[in-house]
């Protein structure tokens, strides 16, 4: 029964990936608190477990046990569905993230030949969840947060996708696994075109996942908490899960497209992939706790007047370099 | 296609399930979702709900493309229609003041003319549906590779491709001109 075995393997892989997403998000929340604390010469969580490693577990238990509050006046179906729209596409992206190989088996759920395109398509749906949350909450701050977020994500999607396309051009394929293999000799980031594309990618990815310095959708001092102001308990936890999953995804993409993915000497490929990904995550956290928030007009101006033209010019030069 | 659905299908075939049952069942589920959400677009009274239904419907259509082994088309459908166009719709809805408070009317003054046109079109469709023998395709279309799509877009279909880009550009410029506030 090859068929039944394959099916069981598929289900097990799915479960493992889901478990990884949850544990990774919990770890990242703890790590973020630790990084921020040490940047501000504090200790951060210290009480639960060694240096507070179990703090996130305690928080998750708390969130699971919380009462599910539905505020009066919300647009119920939209309000209920929003957290799912925010999380499910992010989880689906994991189908084509190459985690490396273990004992000769490639750890990628499905190496689609349109991998990058698939990831772009799914990340572009995430914004629907934010919209629905902002609208469904029937709260002006949520609405403002949702609108800001949408404007920002739509704008920064352009340079993001163009920088990803540059990577695909250099690899000559859209399959994630083959892009990693194309970087066997040299990581893409060491080519001048790709180095620029990498910088553009990281900046616009930071904006895409609404992190400081581009966190105007949830600017605490202006908007309470933006689109998820009215959410509590498990629904709030879903938004948080989505946010940290997206953080992992963009870092994994940066590692895969520009830093050679799971390739590296001596250590196991899986380890290399995780080192690179969590390294980029740590840099993004460092950025978050160091830079102040930009203004709305600065944000949009930067996307359309600086990043997009540079990304396009870079794409043209990359095409010239490849066809020369 | 060797995805989970196909696998489950083959698995259950071994235990006496009719050939292709799961594949067909999942096709009908997705098709039904597409139709129901398309109905939601026109029936719903809240314009925001309409837009969400539209996104769902377009997403289900992408699923149907997957059944036709047109992966590229499916992904582009999600990227362009759900990710870009519906997002733009939602953006426009949110920017329009108080549009969510009003429930939209489903009829306007042209009920009579519209009704006549609708009836004519439905008669036409009914005739087409009845008249069609609905033969099953004997040859399954070969799934196109990405390279083939790219090459044909740059050679055989270069002109239509460019014309479409030009039309889009013209529409963009037009939108900006219309949307621009005129200073007296």
Contacts between the chains, C-beta under 8 A, distances in Angstrom:
chain1	res1	chain2	res2	distance
A	1	B	14	7.6
A	3	B	7	6.3
A	3	B	10	5.2
A	3	B	11	4.8
A	3	B	14	6.8
A	4	B	11	5.7
A	6	B	7	5.9
A	7	B	4	7.3
A	7	B	7	5.1
A	7	B	8	6.4
A	7	B	11	5.6
A	10	B	4	5.7
A	10	B	7	6.9
A	75	B	46	7.4
A	75	B	48	7.3
A	75	B	100	8.0
A	77	B	49	7.5
A	78	B	48	6.8
A	78	B	49	7.0
A	78	B	52	6.6
A	81	B	52	7.9
A	110	B	3	7.9
A	112	B	71	7.1
A	113	B	71	7.7
A	113	B	145	7.3
A	113	B	146	6.2
A	114	B	71	5.8
A	114	B	72	5.8
A	114	B	75	5.5
A	114	B	146	6.4
A	117	B	72	7.4
A	117	B	75	4.9
A	117	B	76	7.2
A	117	B	79	6.9
A	118	B	75	5.3
A	120	B	79	5.8
A	120	B	83	7.9
A	121	B	75	4.8
A	121	B	76	7.5
A	121	B	78	4.1
A	121	B	79	4.0
A	121	B	82	7.8
A	121	B	83	6.2
A	122	B	78	7.3
A	124	B	78	7.5
A	124	B	79	5.8
A	124	B	82	7.2
A	124	B	83	2.7
A	124	B	84	6.9
A	124	B	87	7.5
A	125	B	59	7.9
A	125	B	78	6.8
A	125	B	82	5.6
A	125	B	83	5.9
A	127	B	83	7.5
A	127	B	87	5.6
A	128	B	52	7.5
A	128	B	55	6.1
A	128	B	82	7.3
A	128	B	86	7.2
A	128	B	87	7.1
A	128	B	90	7.5
A	131	B	87	7.3
A	131	B	90	4.8
A	131	B	94	7.4
A	132	B	52	6.7
A	134	B	94	7.5
A	135	B	48	5.5
A	135	B	90	7.7
A	135	B	94	6.6
A	135	B	100	7.1
A	143	B	94	6.6
A	146	B	94	6.9
A	147	B	91	7.2
A	147	B	94	5.1
A	147	B	95	7.2
A	150	B	87	6.4
A	150	B	90	6.9
A	150	B	91	5.4
A	150	B	94	7.5
A	151	B	91	7.1
A	154	B	84	7.7
A	154	B	87	6.0
A	154	B	88	7.6
A	154	B	91	7.3
A	157	B	83	7.9
A	174	B	146	6.3
